Amino acid sequence: QVRLVETGGGSVQAGGSLRLSCAASGLTVKDYCIAWFRQTPGKEREGVTALYTNGGSLYYADSVKGRFTASHDNTKGTLDLRMDSLQPEDTAMYYCAADDAPCWWVGTLEPKSFRFWGQGTQVSVSS
């Protein structure tokens, strides 16, 4: 059974930083695509970052490039997301997602590319 457990998140003022971590377990393949999405009420889930654990395929949404940094620890099976220069528009529920297929996207990262999801962790940025 695949499990994705998110930790981190919380509240911060604009300009601050937060770190999210996603621990993946139960995947039966050596390499997989793992990602962070975010969603606010009434809006579609937005892909933030994704990477393929063999070292290829790295995606960042234009809205977070230069501010967010993803890193994967192969030993621990975790995907960390360092978020700097946070802005109120970054406020959202952040979800970890994974799939045992290589990462793929056309323009933007789509939720339908991922079969496995975590429960989400809230990030709130105040102005």
All heavy atoms as an XYZ file, in Angstrom:
966
protein
N       0.841     -1.190      0.000
C       0.000      0.000      0.000
C       0.877      1.242      0.000
O       1.756      1.393      0.835
C      -0.902      0.003      1.229
C      -1.852      1.198      1.280
C      -2.713      1.177      2.532
O      -2.623      0.260      3.350
N      -3.530      2.190      2.672
N       0.635      2.100     -0.949
C       1.423      3.326     -1.058
C       0.926      4.349     -0.040
O      -0.278      4.575      0.102
C       1.325      3.912     -2.474
C       2.081      5.240     -2.556
C       1.878      2.927     -3.495
N       1.865      4.924      0.670
C       1.541      5.982      1.629
C       2.406      7.196      1.351
O       3.613      7.077      1.128
C       1.784      5.529      3.063
C       0.730      4.614      3.651
C       0.944      4.504      5.147
N       0.509      5.705      5.857
C       0.998      6.092      7.025
N       1.973      5.421      7.601
N       0.526      7.168      7.637
N       1.793      8.357      1.373
C       2.495      9.626      1.260
C       2.107     10.451      2.480
O       0.933     10.764      2.675
C       2.110     10.361     -0.022
C       2.373      9.618     -1.330
C       1.808     10.391     -2.510
C       3.858      9.385     -1.521
N       3.099     10.796      3.279
C       2.824     11.518      4.516
C       3.533     12.859      4.476
O       4.762     12.924      4.395
C       3.284     10.720      5.752
C       2.995     11.511      7.023
C       2.598      9.360      5.780
N       2.751     13.925      4.512
C       3.305     15.281      4.456
C       3.514     15.825      5.865
O       2.677     15.617      6.751
C       2.361     16.236      3.703
C       2.058     15.829      2.281
C       0.649     15.334      2.077
O       0.075     14.802      3.063
O       0.110     15.455      0.967
N       4.619     16.523      6.036
C       4.877     17.253      7.275
C       5.385     18.641      6.920
O       5.812     18.896      5.796
C       5.902     16.529      8.167
O       7.098     16.311      7.416
C       5.374     15.193      8.661
N       5.376     19.506      7.909
C       5.788     20.885      7.690
C       4.567     21.745      7.458
O       3.454     21.393      7.828
N       4.752     22.854      6.811
C       3.652     23.789      6.627
C       3.478     24.652      7.855
O       4.281     24.650      8.768
N       2.389     25.412      7.866
C       2.122     26.310      8.977
C       1.862     27.712      8.490
O       1.499     27.923      7.326
N       2.053     28.671      9.381
C       1.779     30.073      9.060
C       3.055     30.889      9.114
O       3.895     30.677      9.992
C       0.762     30.640     10.064
O      -0.458     29.941      9.998
N       3.168     31.827      8.203
C       4.359     32.676      8.131
C       3.962     34.021      7.531
O       2.963     34.121      6.808
C       5.451     31.977      7.288
C       5.029     31.867      5.832
C       6.794     32.666      7.425
N       4.749     35.037      7.821
C       4.505     36.332      7.199
C       5.148     36.391      5.826
O       6.095     35.632      5.534
C       5.059     37.442      8.087
C       4.252     37.654      9.359
C       4.666     38.906     10.091
O       5.838     39.260     10.112
N       3.710     39.583     10.708
N       4.642     37.278      5.015
C       5.180     37.446      3.667
C       6.681     37.699      3.730
O       7.168     38.447      4.576
C       4.486     38.599      2.960
N       7.399     37.049      2.833
C       8.844     37.141      2.807
C       9.540     36.048      3.586
O      10.755     35.882      3.485
N       8.780     35.307      4.349
C       9.342     34.242      5.171
C       9.536     32.946      4.401
O       9.302     32.870      3.188
N       9.971     31.928      5.129
C      10.278     30.624      4.528
C       9.608     29.507      5.311
O       9.383     29.623      6.515
C      11.794     30.396      4.527
O      12.458     31.369      3.769
N       9.325     28.446      4.602
C       8.825     27.221      5.202
C       9.406     26.036      4.452
O       9.819     26.162      3.295
C       7.291     27.152      5.135
C       6.484     28.035      6.082
C       5.007     27.958      5.734
C       6.714     27.632      7.526
N       9.401     24.893      5.126
C       9.860     23.659      4.471
C       8.794     22.598      4.640
O       8.294     22.359      5.740
C      11.167     23.172      5.083
C      11.695     21.891      4.463
C      12.924     21.389      5.205
N      14.050     22.280      5.029
C      14.919     22.198      4.022
N      14.774     21.278      3.096
N      15.943     23.033      3.949
N       8.462     21.961      3.521
C       7.556     20.817      3.535
C       8.360     19.551      3.257
O       9.368     19.595      2.548
C       6.474     20.967      2.463
C       5.642     22.242      2.476
C       4.602     22.189      1.356
C       4.986     22.460      3.816
N       7.874     18.445      3.806
C       8.512     17.172      3.537
C       7.441     16.124      3.277
O       6.399     16.119      3.929
C       9.387     16.748      4.716
O      10.093     15.564      4.410
N       7.711     15.271      2.310
C       6.795     14.180      1.980
C       7.567     12.872      2.066
O       8.561     12.701      1.364
C       6.238     14.372      0.580
S       5.263     12.956     -0.013
N       7.082     11.982      2.905
C       7.697     10.664      3.040
C       6.860      9.657      2.264
O       5.674      9.492      2.539
C       7.791     10.269      4.502
N       7.494      9.014      1.299
C       6.802      8.040      0.456
C       7.199      6.632      0.857
O       8.370      6.348      1.106
C       7.144      8.282     -1.010
N       6.224      5.753      0.903
C       6.499      4.343      1.194
C       5.517      3.473      0.422
O       4.444      3.936      0.017
C       6.379      4.072      2.691
O       5.069      4.342      3.141
N       5.912      2.234      0.203
C       5.021      1.282     -0.449
C       5.093      1.225     -1.954
O       4.449      0.388     -2.581
N       5.885      2.115     -2.563
C       6.033      2.058     -4.019
C       6.918      0.878     -4.369
O       7.939      0.646     -3.732
C       6.639      3.361     -4.543
C       5.658      4.532     -4.556
C       6.376      5.855     -4.387
C       4.845      4.527     -5.839
N       6.534      0.141     -5.404
C       7.219     -1.120     -5.714
C       8.266     -0.985     -6.812
O       8.867     -1.976     -7.210
C       6.188     -2.181     -6.134
O       5.454     -1.693     -7.268
C       5.222     -2.469     -5.001
N       8.454      0.233     -7.301
C       9.476      0.461     -8.330
C      10.631      1.245     -7.725
O      10.468      1.960     -6.737
C       8.883      1.232     -9.528
C       7.855      0.383    -10.235
C       8.279      2.560     -9.089
N      11.794      1.105     -8.352
C      12.983      1.795     -7.827
C      12.885      3.300     -8.035
O      13.237      4.085     -7.154
C      14.240      1.246     -8.503
C      15.537      1.920     -8.076
C      16.729      1.282     -8.757
C      18.031      1.986     -8.360
N      18.090      3.329     -8.928
N      12.415      3.672     -9.207
C      12.319      5.094     -9.532
C      10.868      5.467     -9.814
O      10.110      4.687    -10.394
C      13.198      5.430    -10.734
C      14.667      5.282    -10.409
O      15.124      5.929     -9.448
O      15.355      4.513    -11.106
N      10.503      6.644     -9.416
C       9.121      7.088     -9.555
C       9.084      8.606     -9.634
O      10.066      9.287     -9.313
C       8.260      6.581     -8.396
C       8.849      6.837     -7.034
C       8.559      8.010     -6.329
C       9.702      5.913     -6.444
C       9.110      8.241     -5.081
C      10.265      6.144     -5.205
C       9.964      7.297     -4.524
O      10.524      7.531     -3.288
N       7.977      9.109    -10.046
C       7.752     10.549    -10.104
C       7.061     10.981     -8.813
O       6.066     10.382     -8.397
C       6.886     10.910    -11.302
S       6.693     12.683    -11.546
N       7.593     12.015     -8.185
C       7.007     12.524     -6.946
C       6.885     14.029     -7.062
O       7.741     14.679     -7.676
C       7.847     12.088     -5.716
C       7.130     12.437     -4.419
C       9.259     12.625     -5.779
C       7.720     11.733     -3.197
N       5.826     14.583     -6.503
C       5.503     15.976     -6.781
C       4.797     16.646     -5.612
O       4.300     15.980     -4.700
C       4.613     16.049     -8.012
N       4.762     17.965     -5.678
C       3.929     18.780     -4.807
C       2.916     19.535     -5.657
O       3.275     20.126     -6.679
C       4.758     19.788     -4.015
C       5.513     19.202     -2.876
C       6.827     18.868     -2.837
C       4.984     18.890     -1.583
N       7.147     18.354     -1.604
C       6.041     18.355     -0.814
C       3.722     19.003     -0.987
C       5.879     17.938      0.508
C       3.558     18.592      0.327
C       4.614     18.071      1.060
N       1.671     19.494     -5.228
C       0.606     20.302     -5.791
C       0.073     21.215     -4.693
O       0.313     20.984     -3.510
C      -0.543     19.421     -6.298
C      -0.263     18.739     -7.598
C       0.548     17.615     -7.656
C      -0.815     19.212     -8.779
C       0.804     16.974     -8.859
C      -0.577     18.589     -9.991
C       0.239     17.464    -10.022
N      -0.696     22.225     -5.096
C      -1.363     23.060     -4.109
C      -2.745     23.438     -4.618
O      -2.985     23.454     -5.831
C      -0.554     24.309     -3.782
C      -0.350     25.266     -4.935
C       0.603     26.395     -4.521
N       0.791     27.369     -5.582
C       1.647     28.387     -5.500
N       2.415     28.549     -4.399
N       1.763     29.248     -6.504
N      -3.626     23.721     -3.667
C      -5.001     24.029     -4.041
C      -5.623     24.983     -3.034
O      -5.450     24.821     -1.826
C      -5.834     22.749     -4.113
C      -7.206     22.927     -4.701
C      -7.902     21.605     -4.939
O      -7.602     20.596     -4.295
N      -8.829     21.588     -5.884
N      -6.325     25.970     -3.555
C      -7.125     26.870     -2.726
C      -8.594     26.630     -3.046
O      -8.922     26.144     -4.133
C      -6.752     28.339     -2.983
O      -6.857     28.617     -4.392
C      -5.337     28.626     -2.532
N      -9.469     26.951     -2.114
C     -10.903     26.685     -2.326
C     -11.418     27.303     -3.618
O     -11.149     28.474     -3.921
C     -11.555     27.327     -1.103
C     -10.507     27.259     -0.051
C      -9.207     27.495     -0.781
N     -12.139     26.503     -4.387
C     -12.741     26.988     -5.618
C     -11.817     26.998     -6.819
O     -12.242     27.373     -7.916
N     -10.579     26.595     -6.616
C      -9.623     26.587     -7.733
C      -9.131     25.175     -8.004
O      -9.206     24.291     -7.153
C      -8.438     27.505     -7.419
C      -8.795     28.981     -7.398
C      -7.546     29.837     -7.342
C      -7.893     31.316     -7.426
N      -6.672     32.170     -7.403
N      -8.620     24.978     -9.202
C      -8.073     23.680     -9.566
C      -6.733     23.452     -8.861
O      -6.027     24.405     -8.516
C      -7.882     23.590    -11.080
C      -9.189     23.597    -11.850
C      -8.974     23.382    -13.342
O      -7.816     23.302    -13.760
O      -9.976     23.299    -14.065
N      -6.415     22.183     -8.687
C      -5.150     21.839     -8.070
C      -4.013     22.206     -9.033
O      -4.049     21.860    -10.220
C      -5.133     20.351     -7.751
C      -4.112     19.943     -6.736
C      -4.422     18.565     -6.175
N      -5.561     18.584     -5.264
C      -5.892     17.569     -4.479
N      -5.167     16.456     -4.495
N      -6.943     17.657     -3.676
N      -3.007     22.897     -8.523
C      -1.899     23.403     -9.344
C      -0.627     22.635     -9.040
O      -0.245     22.488     -7.872
C      -1.686     24.891     -9.040
C      -0.485     25.502     -9.739
C      -0.092     26.862     -9.187
O      -0.473     27.181     -8.046
O       0.608     27.609     -9.902
N       0.056     22.193    -10.084
C       1.341     21.542     -9.901
C       2.410     22.547     -9.533
O       2.543     23.568    -10.202
N       3.150     22.284     -8.478
C       4.198     23.183     -7.998
C       5.567     22.706     -8.448
O       6.348     23.458     -9.021
C       4.146     23.290     -6.459
C       5.319     24.134     -5.946
C       2.816     23.872     -6.004
N       5.877     21.441     -8.187
C       7.162     20.882     -8.557
C       7.032     19.386     -8.690
O       6.152     18.774     -8.073
C       8.244     21.246     -7.526
O       9.518     20.797     -7.995
C       7.963     20.570     -6.189
N       7.879     18.808     -9.502
C       7.911     17.358     -9.654
C       9.301     16.935    -10.062
O      10.001     17.667    -10.770
C       6.889     16.893    -10.689
N       9.684     15.762     -9.629
C      10.957     15.215    -10.083
C      10.862     13.700    -10.176
O      10.062     13.063     -9.500
C      12.101     15.644     -9.156
C      12.087     15.231     -7.696
C      12.608     13.820     -7.497
C      12.973     16.173     -6.877
N      11.709     13.165    -11.066
C      11.824     11.726    -11.224
C      13.016     11.301    -10.412
O      14.091     11.893    -10.516
C      11.971     11.367    -12.696
C      11.792      9.902    -13.001
C      10.659      9.223    -12.568
C      12.740      9.218    -13.738
C      10.496      7.883    -12.854
C      12.578      7.883    -14.027
C      11.453      7.212    -13.589
O      11.280      5.886    -13.871
N      12.868     10.280     -9.599
C      13.882      9.991     -8.590
C      15.190      9.435     -9.144
O      16.137      9.264     -8.387
C      13.322      9.019     -7.540
O      12.890      7.828     -8.206
C      12.145      9.630     -6.792
N      15.247      9.169    -10.455
C      16.525      8.720    -11.025
C      17.417      9.898    -11.385
O      18.488      9.722    -11.937
C      16.289      7.845    -12.257
C      15.777      8.633    -13.448
O      15.404      9.801    -13.326
N      15.738      7.995    -14.606
N      16.971     11.086    -11.062
C      17.785     12.270    -11.312
C      17.381     13.049    -12.540
O      17.872     14.145    -12.779
N      16.457     12.523    -13.332
C      15.981     13.236    -14.494
C      14.682     13.946    -14.211
O      14.106     13.805    -13.156
N      14.196     14.708    -15.155
C      12.892     15.360    -15.095
C      12.675     16.166    -13.835
O      12.369     15.615    -12.771
C      11.762     14.324    -15.196
O      11.817     13.628    -16.413
N      12.832     17.455    -13.945
C      12.559     18.361    -12.828
C      11.647     19.460    -13.334
O      11.946     20.114    -14.335
C      13.858     18.957    -12.294
C      13.719     19.967    -11.150
C      13.037     19.344     -9.947
C      15.084     20.514    -10.777
N      10.540     19.657    -12.642
C       9.544     20.642    -13.046
C       9.301     21.629    -11.913
O       9.226     21.231    -10.743
C       8.221     19.934    -13.384
C       7.042     20.861    -13.585
C       6.696     21.304    -14.857
C       6.270     21.291    -12.504
C       5.609     22.151    -15.044
C       5.195     22.140    -12.667
C       4.866     22.563    -13.947
O       3.802     23.402    -14.132
N       9.195     22.896    -12.268
C       8.721     23.936    -11.356
C       7.668     24.764    -12.075
O       7.845     25.118    -13.251
C       9.856     24.881    -10.927
C      10.853     24.302     -9.958
C      12.133     23.943    -10.380
C      10.536     24.132     -8.610
C      13.055     23.425     -9.493
C      11.459     23.615     -7.720
C      12.711     23.257     -8.177
O      13.629     22.746     -7.288
N       6.614     25.091    -11.379
C       5.648     26.039    -11.926
C       6.315     27.408    -12.059
O       7.177     27.767    -11.244
C       4.437     26.143    -11.007
N       5.929     28.156    -13.082
C       6.512     29.486    -13.290
C       6.343     30.358    -12.051
O       7.206     31.182    -11.729
C       5.850     30.164    -14.489
C       6.281     29.553    -15.811
O       7.302     28.833    -15.827
O       5.591     29.780    -16.816
N       5.253     30.175    -11.341
C       4.942     31.029    -10.192
C       5.885     30.820     -9.014
O       5.926     31.654     -8.100
C       3.498     30.794     -9.740
O       3.293     29.435     -9.424
N       6.645     29.712     -9.022
C       7.518     29.438     -7.870
C       8.989     29.375     -8.255
O       9.841     29.227     -7.366
C       7.102     28.132     -7.158
C       5.632     28.170     -6.783
C       7.431     26.910     -7.999
N       9.302     29.467     -9.521
C      10.694     29.377     -9.966
C      11.524     30.460     -9.286
O      11.121     31.624     -9.213
C      10.787     29.520    -11.479
C      10.418     28.265    -12.244
C      10.519     28.470    -13.751
C      10.103     27.213    -14.495
N      10.103     27.423    -15.971
N      12.693     30.058     -8.784
C      13.579     30.991     -8.110
C      13.262     31.176     -6.642
O      14.047     31.779     -5.907
N      12.120     30.686     -6.185
C      11.744     30.833     -4.777
C      11.629     29.482     -4.062
O      11.912     29.385     -2.866
C      10.391     31.560     -4.661
C      10.384     32.954     -5.255
C       9.090     33.682     -4.927
N       7.915     33.002     -5.451
C       6.899     32.605     -4.701
N       6.900     32.795     -3.395
N       5.856     32.013     -5.260
N      11.190     28.460     -4.779
C      11.001     27.138     -4.198
C      12.086     26.199     -4.715
O      12.469     26.266     -5.890
C       9.648     26.554     -4.586
C       8.455     27.220     -3.946
C       8.557     28.437     -3.280
C       7.216     26.616     -4.009
C       7.463     29.044     -2.700
C       6.093     27.200     -3.424
C       6.221     28.422     -2.783
N      12.547     25.300     -3.843
C      13.568     24.331     -4.221
C      13.162     22.946     -3.728
O      12.894     22.771     -2.535
C      14.923     24.702     -3.609
O      15.279     26.029     -3.990
C      16.000     23.733     -4.091
N      13.112     22.004     -4.662
C      12.763     20.628     -4.319
C      14.032     19.791     -4.226
O      14.971     19.982     -4.997
C      11.832     20.047     -5.377
N      14.023     18.852     -3.289
C      15.157     17.943     -3.170
C      14.645     16.584     -2.720
O      13.726     16.486     -1.901
C      16.192     18.482     -2.184
O      15.624     18.673     -0.910
N      15.268     15.564     -3.274
C      14.831     14.206     -2.955
C      15.949     13.444     -2.267
O      17.100     13.500     -2.703
C      14.416     13.469     -4.226
C      13.905     12.088     -3.983
N      14.647     10.964     -4.224
C      12.716     11.654     -3.470
C      13.947      9.898     -3.891
N      12.763     10.286     -3.442
N      15.603     12.771     -1.193
C      16.562     11.916     -0.480
C      16.216     10.471     -0.808
O      15.215      9.941     -0.333
C      16.464     12.190      1.021
C      17.533     11.451      1.803
O      17.816     10.271      1.472
O      18.084     12.033      2.748
N      17.044      9.841     -1.632
C      16.767      8.467     -2.061
C      16.788      7.490     -0.897
O      16.046      6.508     -0.887
C      17.772      8.026     -3.118
C      17.354      8.448     -4.514
O      16.185      8.385     -4.859
N      18.302      8.894     -5.297
N      17.636      7.761      0.082
C      17.736      6.843      1.219
C      16.469      6.874      2.069
O      15.954      5.839      2.487
C      18.954      7.190      2.074
O      20.123      7.125      1.256
C      19.077      6.250      3.248
N      15.999      8.077      2.338
C      14.823      8.235      3.185
C      13.516      8.133      2.403
O      12.456      7.928      2.982
C      14.869      9.582      3.902
C      16.037      9.741      4.853
C      16.011     11.117      5.504
C      17.176     11.316      6.442
N      17.178     12.664      7.048
N      13.602      8.313      1.090
C      12.382      8.316      0.290
C      11.534      9.538      0.529
O      10.306      9.475      0.517
N      12.184     10.672      0.763
C      11.454     11.899      1.041
C      11.674     12.933     -0.056
O      12.750     13.015     -0.654
C      11.881     12.504      2.381
O      13.301     12.698      2.383
C      11.515     11.591      3.536
N      10.645     13.723     -0.292
C      10.731     14.888     -1.172
C      10.523     16.118     -0.313
O       9.435     16.325      0.230
C       9.680     14.828     -2.275
C       9.638     16.054     -3.184
C      10.919     16.165     -4.012
C       8.416     16.016     -4.097
N      11.567     16.916     -0.181
C      11.473     18.153      0.577
C      11.224     19.323     -0.358
O      11.731     19.347     -1.483
C      12.762     18.391      1.367
C      12.911     17.438      2.526
O      11.913     16.789      2.892
O      14.026     17.341      3.073
N      10.472     20.293      0.122
C      10.220     21.511     -0.642
C      10.569     22.690      0.243
O       9.879     22.973      1.225
C       8.766     21.591     -1.086
C       8.417     22.805     -1.941
C       9.184     22.788     -3.254
C       6.912     22.866     -2.203
N      11.643     23.376     -0.117
C      12.054     24.573      0.584
C      11.368     25.743     -0.099
O      11.538     25.949     -1.308
C      13.572     24.734      0.520
C      14.084     26.077      0.990
C      14.089     26.198      2.487
N      14.575     27.506      2.923
C      14.810     27.838      4.195
N      14.603     26.943      5.151
N      15.218     29.050      4.500
N      10.599     26.521      0.650
C       9.838     27.631      0.079
C      10.335     28.935      0.692
O      10.182     29.154      1.900
C       8.340     27.452      0.363
C       7.790     26.130     -0.147
S       6.018     25.948      0.084
C       5.928     25.891      1.869
N      10.945     29.760     -0.128
C      11.473     31.055      0.309
C      10.671     32.196     -0.309
O       9.950     31.999     -1.292
C      12.952     31.183     -0.084
C      13.832     30.180      0.621
O      13.647     29.977      1.832
O      14.722     29.605     -0.045
N      10.838     33.373      0.253
C      10.150     34.574     -0.247
C       8.662     34.311     -0.453
O       8.081     34.649     -1.484
C      10.787     35.032     -1.577
O      12.153     35.303     -1.419
N       8.060     33.712      0.544
C       6.638     33.355      0.439
C       5.767     34.598      0.354
O       6.051     35.620      0.993
C       6.236     32.497      1.626
C       6.678     31.030      1.536
C       6.647     30.367      2.893
C       5.833     30.281      0.537
N       4.718     34.483     -0.427
C       3.780     35.573     -0.634
C       2.374     35.095     -0.284
O       2.097     33.893     -0.281
C       3.831     36.036     -2.087
C       5.197     36.551     -2.508
C       5.663     37.728     -1.655
O       4.893     38.655     -1.373
N       6.914     37.678     -1.226
N       1.465     36.016      0.000
C       0.089     35.605      0.337
C      -0.543     34.692     -0.714
O      -1.328     33.806     -0.367
C      -0.641     36.937      0.454
C       0.406     37.899      0.918
C       1.652     37.468      0.205
N      -0.179     34.884     -1.967
C      -0.752     34.034     -3.024
C      -0.240     32.608     -2.977
O      -0.740     31.747     -3.706
C      -0.505     34.642     -4.409
C       0.931     35.008     -4.692
C       1.244     36.468     -4.373
O       0.676     37.011     -3.392
O       2.066     37.054     -5.109
N       0.753     32.343     -2.131
C       1.224     30.970     -1.941
C       0.376     30.227     -0.921
O       0.550     29.023     -0.729
C       2.683     30.964     -1.475
C       3.633     31.501     -2.526
O       3.514     31.102     -3.694
O       4.509     32.324     -2.158
N      -0.534     30.930     -0.266
C      -1.416     30.290      0.700
C      -2.268     29.237      0.016
O      -2.937     29.509     -0.986
C      -2.322     31.339      1.365
O      -1.512     32.231      2.143
C      -3.354     30.676      2.276
N      -2.233     28.024      0.531
C      -2.957     26.912     -0.081
C      -2.782     25.666      0.764
O      -1.942     25.620      1.664
C      -2.443     26.639     -1.499
N      -3.563     24.647      0.432
C      -3.298     23.308      0.937
C      -2.309     22.672     -0.031
O      -2.547     22.677     -1.248
C      -4.584     22.489      0.994
C      -4.414     21.118      1.615
S      -4.107     21.201      3.379
C      -5.781     21.456      3.975
N      -1.232     22.169      0.503
C      -0.185     21.556     -0.319
C      -0.281     20.039     -0.202
O      -0.318     19.494      0.902
C       1.193     22.046      0.125
C       1.499     23.444     -0.368
C       0.830     24.556      0.149
C       2.443     23.658     -1.374
C       1.085     25.836     -0.315
C       2.712     24.930     -1.835
C       2.026     26.018     -1.309
O       2.290     27.283     -1.780
N      -0.292     19.377     -1.351
C      -0.443     17.933     -1.414
C       0.787     17.294     -2.061
O       1.278     17.779     -3.091
C      -1.658     17.545     -2.253
C      -2.976     17.988     -1.683
C      -3.526     19.213     -2.043
C      -3.686     17.184     -0.796
C      -4.735     19.633     -1.529
C      -4.905     17.589     -0.278
C      -5.417     18.813     -0.652
O      -6.633     19.219     -0.145
N       1.220     16.198     -1.490
C       2.247     15.378     -2.110
C       1.574     14.346     -3.004
O       0.493     13.821     -2.657
C       3.070     14.688     -1.030
S       4.414     13.679     -1.655
N       2.184     14.072     -4.141
C       1.638     13.101     -5.084
C       2.772     12.264     -5.652
O       3.917     12.721     -5.738
C       0.894     13.808     -6.215
N       2.448     11.056     -6.060
C       3.460     10.176     -6.642
C       2.829      9.240     -7.654
O       1.626      8.963     -7.611
C       4.179      9.378     -5.551
N       3.652      8.775     -8.564
C       3.222      7.765     -9.523
C       4.429      6.942     -9.908
O       5.551      7.454     -9.925
C       2.601      8.414    -10.767
C       1.766      7.427    -11.544
O       2.339      6.711    -12.377
O       0.553      7.342    -11.282
N       4.183      5.656    -10.225
C       5.312      4.793    -10.538
C       5.734      4.892    -12.002
O       6.560      4.101    -12.456
C       5.029      3.349    -10.144
C       3.687      2.857    -10.644
O       3.089      3.543    -11.496
O       3.234      1.806    -10.156
N       5.186      5.813    -12.735
C       5.615      6.090    -14.103
C       6.543      7.305    -14.089
O       6.513      8.107    -13.149
C       4.402      6.375    -14.982
N       7.360      7.454    -15.134
C       8.206      8.659    -15.217
C       7.356      9.921    -15.246
O       6.208      9.910    -15.691
C       8.956      8.468    -16.533
C       8.966      6.995    -16.756
C       7.651      6.512    -16.226
N       7.927     11.017    -14.787
C       7.221     12.300    -14.822
C       6.973     12.714    -16.273
O       7.807     12.482    -17.144
C       8.065     13.402    -14.172
S       8.414     13.146    -12.431
N       5.839     13.317    -16.493
C       5.587     13.900    -17.805
C       4.645     15.074    -17.642
O       3.838     15.121    -16.725
C       4.994     12.874    -18.797
C       3.615     12.417    -18.467
C       3.264     11.387    -17.659
C       2.390     12.974    -18.949
N       1.888     11.264    -17.586
C       1.334     12.226    -18.388
C       2.070     14.036    -19.801
C       0.005     12.498    -18.632
C       0.733     14.314    -20.056
C      -0.288     13.549    -19.478
N       4.796     16.029    -18.546
C       3.891     17.174    -18.553
C       3.942     17.833    -19.922
O       4.912     17.711    -20.656
C       4.272     18.181    -17.468
C       5.657     18.735    -17.590
C       6.088     19.786    -18.345
C       6.819     18.242    -16.909
N       7.440     19.968    -18.184
C       7.906     19.051    -17.318
C       7.041     17.195    -16.003
C       9.199     18.842    -16.836
C       8.325     16.990    -15.527
C       9.384     17.816    -15.944
N       2.879     18.510    -20.256
C       2.803     19.319    -21.463
C       2.403     20.714    -21.011
O       1.238     20.971    -20.700
C       1.782     18.763    -22.473
C       1.734     19.667    -23.712
C       2.125     17.331    -22.857
N       3.366     21.578    -20.889
C       3.072     22.920    -20.387
C       3.062     22.935    -18.875
O       4.004     23.406    -18.241
N       2.012     22.424    -18.286
C       1.896     22.407    -16.831
C       1.717     20.983    -16.323
O       1.300     20.090    -17.061
C       0.713     23.264    -16.349
O      -0.490     22.787    -16.964
C       0.912     24.724    -16.717
N       2.002     20.791    -15.066
C       1.871     19.481    -14.446
C       0.409     19.246    -14.107
O      -0.244     20.128    -13.533
C       2.725     19.464    -13.170
C       3.067     18.126    -12.547
C       3.992     17.348    -13.470
C       3.718     18.356    -11.192
N      -0.101     18.096    -14.465
C      -1.518     17.808    -14.274
C      -1.748     16.784    -13.169
O      -1.043     15.777    -13.095
C      -2.124     17.275    -15.570
C      -2.111     18.282    -16.711
C      -3.060     19.434    -16.467
O      -4.035     19.263    -15.706
O      -2.829     20.519    -17.028
N      -2.761     17.001    -12.332
C      -3.054     16.038    -11.261
C      -3.357     14.638    -11.789
O      -3.075     13.652    -11.113
C      -4.279     16.649    -10.575
C      -4.231     18.102    -10.888
C      -3.610     18.200    -12.242
N      -3.920     14.553    -12.999
C      -4.315     13.245    -13.521
C      -3.115     12.349    -13.803
O      -3.277     11.158    -14.035
C      -5.137     13.423    -14.801
C      -4.369     14.068    -15.950
C      -5.280     14.264    -17.145
C      -4.547     14.941    -18.297
N      -5.440     15.205    -19.441
N      -1.890     12.927    -13.766
C      -0.680     12.140    -13.986
C      -0.278     11.326    -12.758
O       0.660     10.534    -12.825
C       0.487     13.076    -14.352
O       0.189     13.861    -15.481
N      -0.983     11.521    -11.643
C      -0.555     10.913    -10.391
C      -1.676     10.086     -9.784
O      -2.810     10.544     -9.643
C      -0.115     12.007     -9.407
C       1.083     12.760     -9.893
C       0.937     13.835    -10.756
C       2.359     12.371     -9.522
C       2.048     14.515    -11.248
C       3.475     13.044     -9.998
C       3.320     14.113    -10.861
N      -1.326      8.869     -9.401
C      -2.313      7.962     -8.816
C      -2.376      8.023     -7.299
O      -3.393      7.685     -6.719
C      -2.018      6.524     -9.251
C      -2.276      6.252    -10.723
C      -2.199      4.766    -10.994
N      -0.835      4.273    -10.809
C      -0.539      3.007    -10.530
N      -1.496      2.134    -10.348
N       0.714      2.646    -10.423
N      -1.268      8.429     -6.699
C      -1.187      8.355     -5.231
C      -1.072      9.755     -4.651
O      -0.306     10.587     -5.150
C       0.018      7.509     -4.815
C       0.061      6.167     -5.480
C       1.058      5.863     -6.395
C      -0.896      5.206     -5.202
C       1.103      4.627     -7.023
C      -0.871      3.975     -5.824
C       0.132      3.678     -6.734
N      -1.821      9.994     -3.574
C      -1.889     11.325     -2.973
C      -1.809     11.263     -1.455
O      -2.295     10.310     -0.833
C      -3.203     12.011     -3.368
C      -3.257     12.348     -4.811
C      -3.646     11.532     -5.838
C      -2.865     13.584     -5.416
N      -3.536     12.189     -7.043
C      -3.059     13.452     -6.809
C      -2.380     14.796     -4.923
C      -2.771     14.486     -7.704
C      -2.108     15.813     -5.812
C      -2.300     15.655     -7.181
N      -1.188     12.294     -0.882
C      -1.214     12.460      0.556
C      -2.443     13.237      0.986
O      -3.266     13.636      0.157
N      -2.555     13.458      2.288
C      -3.723     14.133      2.855
C      -3.618     15.646      2.782
O      -4.639     16.330      2.916
C      -3.912     13.699      4.309
C      -4.255     12.230      4.464
C      -5.551     11.880      3.771
O      -6.584     12.508      4.003
N      -5.512     10.885      2.900
N      -2.448     16.167      2.601
C      -2.284     17.611      2.474
C      -1.823     18.269      3.761
O      -2.062     17.759      4.862
N      -1.157     19.407      3.607
C      -0.729     20.214      4.738
C      -0.936     21.684      4.375
O      -0.675     22.094      3.252
C       0.740     19.924      5.115
O       1.080     20.643      6.296
C       1.706     20.296      4.003
N      -1.426     22.456      5.326
C      -1.802     23.829      5.051
C      -0.615     24.773      5.176
O       0.177     24.685      6.128
C      -2.902     24.286      6.012
C      -3.365     25.711      5.827
C      -4.099     25.929      4.512
O      -4.865     25.074      4.063
N      -3.879     27.094      3.900
N      -0.502     25.667      4.204
C       0.477     26.749      4.249
C      -0.295     28.063      4.182
O      -1.119     28.256      3.278
C       1.470     26.663      3.076
C       2.330     27.923      2.999
C       2.338     25.418      3.222
N      -0.064     28.932      5.147
C      -0.751     30.222      5.189
C       0.288     31.330      5.275
O       1.147     31.307      6.165
C      -1.701     30.298      6.388
O      -2.702     29.307      6.311
N       0.193     32.290      4.366
C       1.128     33.408      4.327
C       0.332     34.691      4.494
O      -0.560     34.986      3.700
C       1.913     33.430      3.008
C       2.972     34.537      3.044
C       2.559     32.074      2.743
N       0.665     35.455      5.525
C      -0.045     36.699      5.787
C       0.779     37.890      5.295
O       2.011     37.843      5.287
C      -0.328     36.842      7.276
O       0.876     36.790      8.010
N       0.071     38.933      4.904
C       0.751     40.120      4.371
C       1.130     41.085      5.480
O       0.703     40.950      6.617
C      -0.142     40.825      3.358
O      -1.373     41.170      3.959
